[in-house]
Structure formats: structure tokens, C-alpha cells
Amino acid sequence: MPHPSDYAGVAAVMRPKVAAFVQGKAWVHLIDPTTIVRGPMDITAGTQSITVTPIWSGWARIQPLRNTVSTWRASNPTTTRIVQFWVDDPETLTVDFKPGLRFAVDPDVETNDPSHSRYLYVTLGGINSSQAWQRTVDTQVDLENRPN
């Protein structure tokens, strides 16, 4: 077993042992909403081209937390829940998971729950996981809003 400070070594040893217990992985894209490029609007056709370039794509485990659903009916008719993404290979990941970034689950890659791709996950922040082979990113998802 490598020294605990050798994250790459620990990851190489632990990843195959943990993989059998990890469920719900999906191919995800991390999107910076400030980089979305909108093309000209075609008024006659009612269409507009939108270009989205992910700043990172990779495998992540999706874990909804067992917390109460936050509901504000008086001023904001939304229902939100916290969902964690456990991102693989944090030693090669140079992305700063700052608040406001978006996670999108790729619908073309099979997961254990196809409804994951119907939601948009807004990043609250990212921290190092207690396991050296993962990074934990907390997101918030609006359960009543399903963007295309």
C-alpha cells in the first residue's frame, strides 16, 4: 500500500476495490454558463443556435442526499434538493468548482437512472473527499424545472 500522501498511488490501489460498491455513475459535463454562445435568432423559423462547450467532462457518482426538500411557496415556487457528485480522478482535475457552474448528465450514456439527465444541477461548491480518489461537489437541483 502506498503512503497516504501519495494520492495517485492510493487511487490506483483503491479504485478497483471500491468500484464494485459504487453505483450510479454517469458521464457528466461541467458547464460555465458565462461561456454559452448564443447565435442570431431566426425570427421566421423561431430558432436560435446555442453553443455549449463543457469545461470538463468525466465520470461521476450521483448521490441525492436524504435531506428535506426546501420549499418556498410564498415568494419562490420551487422545490430544490441537494445532490452530490463524486468526481473521479481529482488528482488530474484542475477545475475550480465555484458556485454557479452547471452539471449536465449526458443522456446518451447509460446510467442506473435515466431521469438524471432531465435536470440541471447548479454547483454550490467542491471539496476534497475523505477518500483520496474522489472529489465531492455539492449541487442544488430544482425538481420542478426540467430544462431541455
Secondary structure as a PSIPRED ss2 file (coil, helix, strand):
# PSIPRED VFORMAT (PSIPRED V4.0)

   1 M C   1.000  0.000  0.000
   2 P C   1.000  0.000  0.000
   3 H C   1.000  0.000  0.000
   4 P C   1.000  0.000  0.000
   5 S C   1.000  0.000  0.000
   6 D C   1.000  0.000  0.000
   7 Y H   0.000  1.000  0.000
   8 A H   0.000  1.000  0.000
   9 G H   0.000  1.000  0.000
  10 V H   0.000  1.000  0.000
  11 A H   0.000  1.000  0.000
  12 A H   0.000  1.000  0.000
  13 V H   0.000  1.000  0.000
  14 M H   0.000  1.000  0.000
  15 R H   0.000  1.000  0.000
  16 P H   0.000  1.000  0.000
  17 K H   0.000  1.000  0.000
  18 V H   0.000  1.000  0.000
  19 A H   0.000  1.000  0.000
  20 A C   1.000  0.000  0.000
  21 F C   1.000  0.000  0.000
  22 V C   1.000  0.000  0.000
  23 Q C   1.000  0.000  0.000
  24 G C   1.000  0.000  0.000
  25 K E   0.000  0.000  1.000
  26 A E   0.000  0.000  1.000
  27 W E   0.000  0.000  1.000
  28 V E   0.000  0.000  1.000
  29 H E   0.000  0.000  1.000
  30 L E   0.000  0.000  1.000
  31 I E   0.000  0.000  1.000
  32 D C   1.000  0.000  0.000
  33 P H   0.000  1.000  0.000
  34 T H   0.000  1.000  0.000
  35 T H   0.000  1.000  0.000
  36 I C   1.000  0.000  0.000
  37 V E   0.000  0.000  1.000
  38 R E   0.000  0.000  1.000
  39 G E   0.000  0.000  1.000
  40 P E   0.000  0.000  1.000
  41 M E   0.000  0.000  1.000
  42 D E   0.000  0.000  1.000
  43 I C   1.000  0.000  0.000
  44 T C   1.000  0.000  0.000
  45 A C   1.000  0.000  0.000
  46 G C   1.000  0.000  0.000
  47 T E   0.000  0.000  1.000
  48 Q E   0.000  0.000  1.000
  49 S E   0.000  0.000  1.000
  50 I E   0.000  0.000  1.000
  51 T E   0.000  0.000  1.000
  52 V C   1.000  0.000  0.000
  53 T C   1.000  0.000  0.000
  54 P C   1.000  0.000  0.000
  55 I C   1.000  0.000  0.000
  56 W E   0.000  0.000  1.000
  57 S E   0.000  0.000  1.000
  58 G E   0.000  0.000  1.000
  59 W E   0.000  0.000  1.000
  60 A E   0.000  0.000  1.000
  61 R E   0.000  0.000  1.000
  62 I E   0.000  0.000  1.000
  63 Q E   0.000  0.000  1.000
  64 P E   0.000  0.000  1.000
  65 L C   1.000  0.000  0.000
  66 R C   1.000  0.000  0.000
  67 N C   1.000  0.000  0.000
  68 T C   1.000  0.000  0.000
  69 V C   1.000  0.000  0.000
  70 S E   0.000  0.000  1.000
  71 T E   0.000  0.000  1.000
  72 W E   0.000  0.000  1.000
  73 R C   1.000  0.000  0.000
  74 A C   1.000  0.000  0.000
  75 S C   1.000  0.000  0.000
  76 N E   0.000  0.000  1.000
  77 P E   0.000  0.000  1.000
  78 T E   0.000  0.000  1.000
  79 T E   0.000  0.000  1.000
  80 T E   0.000  0.000  1.000
  81 R E   0.000  0.000  1.000
  82 I E   0.000  0.000  1.000
  83 V E   0.000  0.000  1.000
  84 Q E   0.000  0.000  1.000
  85 F E   0.000  0.000  1.000
  86 W E   0.000  0.000  1.000
  87 V E   0.000  0.000  1.000
  88 D E   0.000  0.000  1.000
  89 D C   1.000  0.000  0.000
  90 P H   0.000  1.000  0.000
  91 E H   0.000  1.000  0.000
  92 T H   0.000  1.000  0.000
  93 L C   1.000  0.000  0.000
  94 T C   1.000  0.000  0.000
  95 V C   1.000  0.000  0.000
  96 D C   1.000  0.000  0.000
  97 F C   1.000  0.000  0.000
  98 K C   1.000  0.000  0.000
  99 P C   1.000  0.000  0.000
 100 G C   1.000  0.000  0.000
 101 L C   1.000  0.000  0.000
 102 R E   0.000  0.000  1.000
 103 F E   0.000  0.000  1.000
 104 A E   0.000  0.000  1.000
 105 V E   0.000  0.000  1.000
 106 D C   1.000  0.000  0.000
 107 P C   1.000  0.000  0.000
 108 D C   1.000  0.000  0.000
 109 V C   1.000  0.000  0.000
 110 E C   1.000  0.000  0.000
 111 T C   1.000  0.000  0.000
 112 N C   1.000  0.000  0.000
 113 D C   1.000  0.000  0.000
 114 P H   0.000  1.000  0.000
 115 S H   0.000  1.000  0.000
 116 H H   0.000  1.000  0.000
 117 S H   0.000  1.000  0.000
 118 R H   0.000  1.000  0.000
 119 Y C   1.000  0.000  0.000
 120 L C   1.000  0.000  0.000
 121 Y E   0.000  0.000  1.000
 122 V E   0.000  0.000  1.000
 123 T E   0.000  0.000  1.000
 124 L E   0.000  0.000  1.000
 125 G E   0.000  0.000  1.000
 126 G E   0.000  0.000  1.000
 127 I E   0.000  0.000  1.000
 128 N E   0.000  0.000  1.000
 129 S C   1.000  0.000  0.000
 130 S C   1.000  0.000  0.000
 131 Q C   1.000  0.000  0.000
 132 A C   1.000  0.000  0.000
 133 W C   1.000  0.000  0.000
 134 Q E   0.000  0.000  1.000
 135 R E   0.000  0.000  1.000
 136 T E   0.000  0.000  1.000
 137 V E   0.000  0.000  1.000
 138 D E   0.000  0.000  1.000
 139 T E   0.000  0.000  1.000
 140 Q E   0.000  0.000  1.000
 141 V E   0.000  0.000  1.000
 142 D E   0.000  0.000  1.000
 143 L C   1.000  0.000  0.000
 144 E C   1.000  0.000  0.000
 145 N C   1.000  0.000  0.000
 146 R C   1.000  0.000  0.000
 147 P C   1.000  0.000  0.000
 148 N C   1.000  0.000  0.000
